[in-house]
């Protein structure tokens, strides 16, 4: 998987901003001249914050769309479809900060459940917890932002999935890790 350059990261964030402004305020989208990496299918999340607080976060953990399309869809959804928040209003656009996280393919942790914490690197790995037909995802930067250790990160990923903390210790609960390139305004 090709790593994005810093300039491509800036393009990704600009693309997300333009998609949100077009969707929320009806602003014309002049389009961007993008590099070939934006044609590759990639997993991506777009996170919106306002005054340092989460305002929306939606994405695609697996590569189901070309990166350009995935960023546009995730950005619009983060602003208008995150069920935790009301739709972003046009007056808020100048207060919203955008972060785009480009994901690697999620990989299952194949170690015994009791060894899972030892196989997670805080600040590098994101987590997907799956069990009992529920799924929860936390981006790599979340554990660092909250100062969680590996066990707390696993517990919070379980909670995000609607499962009890500590469920990561069960064999029938799958844990996947992924990495992300993070770009922000």
C-alpha positions as CSV (number, residue, x, y, z in Angstrom):
1,X,0.0,0.0,0.0
2,X,1.4,3.4,-1.1
3,X,1.9,5.9,1.7
4,X,0.6,9.4,0.9
5,X,3.0,12.3,0.8
6,X,2.4,15.3,2.9
7,X,1.1,17.2,-0.1
8,X,-1.3,14.4,-0.9
9,X,-2.4,14.5,2.8
10,X,-3.2,18.2,2.4
11,X,-5.2,17.4,-0.8
12,X,-7.2,14.8,1.2
13,X,-8.1,17.3,3.9
14,X,-8.9,20.0,1.3
15,X,-11.1,17.5,-0.6
16,X,-13.0,16.7,2.7
17,X,-13.4,20.5,3.4
18,X,-14.8,21.1,-0.1
19,X,-17.2,18.2,0.1
20,X,-18.6,19.4,3.4
21,X,-18.9,23.1,2.2
22,X,-20.7,21.9,-0.9
23,X,-23.0,19.6,1.1
24,X,-23.8,22.0,4.0
25,X,-23.6,25.5,2.4
26,X,-24.1,24.7,-1.3
27,X,-20.7,26.2,-2.0
28,X,-19.4,25.5,-5.5
29,X,-16.8,22.7,-5.6
30,X,-14.0,23.8,-8.0
31,X,-12.6,20.3,-8.0
32,X,-9.0,19.4,-7.3
33,X,-6.3,18.0,-9.4
34,X,-5.5,14.8,-7.5
35,X,-2.7,12.3,-7.8
36,X,-3.1,8.7,-8.8
37,X,-3.2,7.5,-5.2
38,X,-6.7,8.9,-5.0
39,X,-7.9,6.3,-7.5
40,X,-6.8,3.4,-5.2
41,X,-9.4,1.8,-3.0
42,X,-8.6,2.7,0.6
43,X,-10.2,2.7,4.0
44,X,-10.6,6.2,5.4
45,X,-12.2,8.1,8.3
46,X,-13.1,11.8,8.4
47,X,-13.2,13.4,11.9
48,X,-14.7,16.8,12.6
49,X,-13.9,18.7,15.8
50,X,-15.2,22.0,17.0
51,X,-13.2,23.8,19.7
52,X,-11.3,20.6,20.3
53,X,-14.5,18.5,20.9
54,X,-15.7,15.7,18.6
55,X,-18.4,17.0,16.2
56,X,-18.6,14.0,13.8
57,X,-16.6,11.0,12.7
58,X,-17.6,8.6,9.9
59,X,-15.6,6.4,7.6
60,X,-15.0,3.1,5.9
61,X,-12.7,0.7,7.7
62,X,-12.1,-1.4,4.6
63,X,-11.3,-0.2,1.0
64,X,-14.7,-0.3,-0.6
65,X,-14.3,3.0,-2.6
66,X,-11.5,4.8,-4.4
67,X,-9.9,7.1,-2.0
68,X,-11.3,10.3,-3.6
69,X,-14.9,8.9,-3.4
70,X,-14.3,7.5,0.1
71,X,-13.1,10.9,1.5
72,X,-16.1,12.8,-0.1
73,X,-18.6,10.3,1.2
74,X,-17.1,10.1,4.7
75,X,-16.8,13.9,5.0
76,X,-20.4,14.5,4.0
77,X,-21.6,11.7,6.3
78,X,-19.5,13.1,9.2
79,X,-21.2,16.4,8.8
80,X,-24.7,15.2,8.2
81,X,-25.2,11.6,9.3
82,X,-23.3,10.9,12.5
83,X,-26.2,9.9,14.8
84,X,-24.4,11.3,17.9
85,X,-24.6,14.9,16.6
86,X,-27.0,17.3,14.9
87,X,-26.2,18.2,11.3
88,X,-23.4,20.7,10.9
89,X,-24.9,24.1,10.2
90,X,-23.4,26.5,7.7
91,X,-22.6,29.0,10.5
92,X,-20.3,26.3,12.1
93,X,-18.2,25.7,9.0
94,X,-15.5,28.2,10.0
95,X,-15.3,26.6,13.5
96,X,-14.9,23.0,12.3
97,X,-11.5,21.4,12.0
98,X,-11.1,18.4,9.7
99,X,-8.9,15.4,10.2
100,X,-8.5,12.6,7.5
101,X,-7.2,9.2,8.5
102,X,-6.1,6.9,5.7
103,X,-6.2,3.3,6.9
104,X,-4.2,0.2,6.2
105,X,-6.1,-3.1,5.7
106,X,-7.3,-4.4,9.1
107,X,-5.5,-7.5,10.2
108,X,-6.7,-10.0,12.8
109,X,-4.7,-10.4,16.0
110,X,-3.9,-14.2,15.8
111,X,-2.4,-14.5,19.3
112,X,-4.2,-16.1,22.2
113,X,-6.7,-13.7,23.8
114,X,-4.6,-13.2,27.0
115,X,-1.7,-11.9,24.8
116,X,-3.8,-9.4,22.9
117,X,-2.6,-6.4,24.9
118,X,1.0,-7.2,24.3
119,X,0.4,-7.1,20.5
120,X,-1.1,-3.6,20.4
121,X,1.0,-0.5,20.0
122,X,-0.6,2.6,21.4
123,X,-0.5,5.5,18.9
124,X,0.1,3.1,16.0
125,X,-2.7,0.6,16.0
126,X,-6.4,1.2,15.7
127,X,-8.8,-1.5,16.8
128,X,-11.9,-3.2,15.5
129,X,-13.8,-5.4,17.9
130,X,-16.3,-7.9,16.5
131,X,-18.5,-10.3,18.4
132,X,-22.2,-11.2,18.9
133,X,-23.0,-9.5,15.6
134,X,-21.6,-6.2,16.9
135,X,-18.7,-4.2,15.8
136,X,-16.8,-1.2,17.2
137,X,-13.8,0.7,15.8
138,X,-11.4,3.2,17.4
139,X,-8.8,5.0,15.4
140,X,-5.1,4.8,16.4
141,X,-5.1,8.4,17.7
142,X,-7.9,7.8,20.2
143,X,-5.9,5.9,22.8
144,X,-3.2,8.6,22.7
145,X,-5.7,11.4,23.0
146,X,-7.3,9.9,26.1
147,X,-4.1,8.6,27.6
148,X,-5.3,4.9,27.6
149,X,-3.1,2.0,28.1
150,X,-3.5,-1.2,25.9
151,X,-6.0,-2.8,28.2
152,X,-8.1,0.4,28.5
153,X,-7.9,0.7,24.7
154,X,-9.2,-2.8,24.2
155,X,-12.0,-2.2,26.9
156,X,-13.1,1.0,25.2
157,X,-13.2,-0.7,21.8
158,X,-15.4,-3.4,23.3
159,X,-17.7,-0.7,24.7
160,X,-17.8,1.1,21.3
161,X,-19.1,-2.2,19.9
162,X,-21.8,-2.4,22.5
163,X,-20.1,-5.2,24.3
164,X,-18.9,-5.4,27.9
165,X,-15.4,-4.3,28.8
166,X,-13.0,-7.2,29.0
167,X,-14.9,-9.1,26.2
168,X,-11.6,-9.0,24.2
169,X,-10.4,-11.8,26.5
170,X,-12.9,-14.2,24.9
171,X,-12.0,-16.5,22.0
172,X,-15.3,-15.8,20.2
173,X,-14.5,-12.0,20.0
174,X,-12.3,-11.0,17.1
175,X,-9.8,-8.2,17.4
176,X,-8.4,-6.6,14.2
177,X,-5.7,-4.0,14.2
178,X,-4.9,-1.4,11.5
179,X,-2.7,1.6,11.1
180,X,-3.5,5.1,9.8
181,X,-1.9,8.1,8.2
182,X,-3.4,11.1,9.9
183,X,-3.7,14.5,8.2
184,X,-5.4,17.6,9.6
185,X,-6.0,21.2,9.0
